[in-house]
Amino acid sequence: MDCSRTKTLVSALVLLVGAGCASVSGPQSISWEPVSSQSQTNGVAAIENDHLVLENREIGTANTYATPLAVECEVSPETAVSSDFGIKFVPSAAPPTSGETDRMFVLSSVNGSSMMAGFSVASRQGAGLVTRSVWEKRADGQWLVVKPGDVCHIRLTLSKDRLEIGLNGQTFSVNGAGLPYERFRVQLSCLGAKNRWRVLNFAVR
């Protein structure tokens, strides 16, 4: 991704943060809105040096999207205790009493700088919430090491029934794990005290 072509927008009124990359149709922008949660006390969502910084916060796109699409970004943990960075896909239609609430990709720190990655489905069952893992790449100390200040390139290519995950040049294909939703929003999730990540750029293609 060409960082020099990244366009970042900030609105101090409603926390609308956008980052987009130029495409054949010209520069695009993405507007972000805060996602309310009682756990996000003392959270941070701010622009620092033209980058989006998140700590104990979730933000979501104002617009909705449909498959097929690709989500591409570059992220960097700010500290040694930055635990996980998530990209969540939330259906625009509210789920009934039971049913899926979202699908989510997570990059997590294990034993310091060694990373694991996973893709899961969350469903509401009555008053409870159940999460089911559909793909996971465990940390082994070698396949993906991201230290504070290092940059990890993430690319998620999704259709209705297939997911392709790209992490720093490594590609993993997952059949039956796409996005079945007609329309959905994209959320960035960095929940947890001191879980601070820097998003260098972000694009939906």
N, C-alpha and C positions, 0 to 999 in steps of 0.2 A: 504494500500500500504506500502511495506517495504522500508522505506527511506534508510536503510543501504545498500540496493541493488541498489540504484539510481546511475547512472553514468552520470556525467556532463562533457561536452566538450566545450572548448572555442577556437575559431580561431580569432586572433586579426586582420586578414586581411580583412575578409568579414562579420564580425559579424555573425558567425555561432555558435549558442548556442544550445547544445543538452542536453536533459535529458531523460533517459529511465530507465525502470525497468526490472529486469531479468525475463525471461519467460522460458517455457520448452525448447526453442531453444537456450537459453543462453542470455547474456546481449545484449540489443538492444540500439540503439542511434537514436536520432532525430536531424537533422540539421535544423537550423532556418535561415531565411534571412529577412532583413529589408523590410517592406512594405512602399513604398514612399507615402507621403502625405504632402501637404503644411501646414496642421495644426499641424504637429509634430515638431514644432520649440522648441529647448531646451529640447527635449525629452531624456529619459534615457532608455537604454537596456543594462544591465551589469550583471556580476556575482559577487555577494557579499556573502562570507561565503558559497560557494557551492550552492547558490540559485540564480535563475534568478529574477532580479528586473526590473520592467517596470514602466515608468512614461511618460505619453503623447506619447506613442509609440505603433505601431503595428508591429508584426513580424509574418512570415508565414513559414510553412514547405517547405523545398526544394523538398521533394518527394510528390507524390499524393497518394491518398487512395481510396478505394471503400468499400461500405457496403457489409455485416454487419460488424460493428466494434464498439468498446467501447473506449471512451476517458476518462481518469481518471487523476485527479490532486488534489493537495492540495495547496490552496492559502491563503494569509493573507494580509489584508489591513495594510499599513504601518503607516497611520496617520488617524486622525478623519475626515479629509476632503477627504479621498480616496473614490471616488464616485461609480465607477462601474468597473467590470471586465468581459470581453466578450470572448467567444470562437466562432469563426466564421468559417463557412464551405463555401468555395468558389469554384465553378465549374472550372475545369482546362480549359475547352473550353470557350472562351470569349463569353458573351451573345450578341445577335444581338441588333438592335436598341431598341427592347422591349423584356422583359423577365427577369427572375430571375438573380440577381447578387450574392446573398448569402443567407444563413440561419444562424441565430445567437442565441446563448444562452447568456443571460446577468444576472449577479448578481449585484444588485444595492443597495446602501445605501439609506435608507429613514428615516428621523428623527433620525439621529445619527447612532446607531449600529443596528437598525432594518433593516432587509434585505427584498427585494422583488426579484423575479426571473421571467424571461420571455424567450420565444422562438419566434422569429419573422422571417418573410420572406421579403427580400428587392427585389424590381423589378424596372427595368428601363422602364419608359414610355416616349419615346421621349427624351427630354433634362432633364426630371425630374426623381426623385427617390422616390418611394412610399414604405413605410414600413407597413406591416400588421402583427399584433400580432395573433399568433395561440395558445398560452398558456401563462398564467400569474398567478402567486401566489403573491397576494398582501401582503404587510407588515402589521402585526397586533400587533407588539411589543412582540410576544411570539414564533411564530413558528420557526424563525431563527434569532438569535442575534449574530453578529460577530463584536467584538471590535478590535481596533488596536492591533496586536500581536496574536489574536485568529486565529485558523486555520479552514478553511472550506474545507471539502472533497466533491469534485464534481465528479460524474460519469454519463456520457451520453452514453447510449446504443442505437445505431441507425441501422435501416434497411431502405429499400426503402420507406416504408409507415408507420413506427412506431418509436416513440421516448420514451425512458424511462429515467427519470431524477432522479438521486440520490443525495441528499444534506444532509450531516451529518446524514446518516442513514434513512432519510425519502425518500420514493420512490413515484414518480408520473408518470403515464403512459398516453401518448398522442397518440391517433390513428390518422393517416392521416398527421402526422407531422414529417416524417422521412427525408431522403435525397434521392431525385430522381435522383441525378447526377450520371453519369457513373464513373467519376473520379473527385476528388476534393482535395484541399489543406486545411489545418487547420491553422487558424490565431488566435493569442492572441491579444486582443485589450484592451488598457488602455489609451484611449484618454482623454485629458483634463488636464489643468494645475493643478499640485499638486495631480493628481490622480495616486497614487503610490501604487503598489501591489508587493508582494513577492510570487514567484512561487516556492514552496518547492520541488515539483517533478511533472513530467508529463509523461504520457504513452499513446500510442495508441495500442490497442490489437485487 
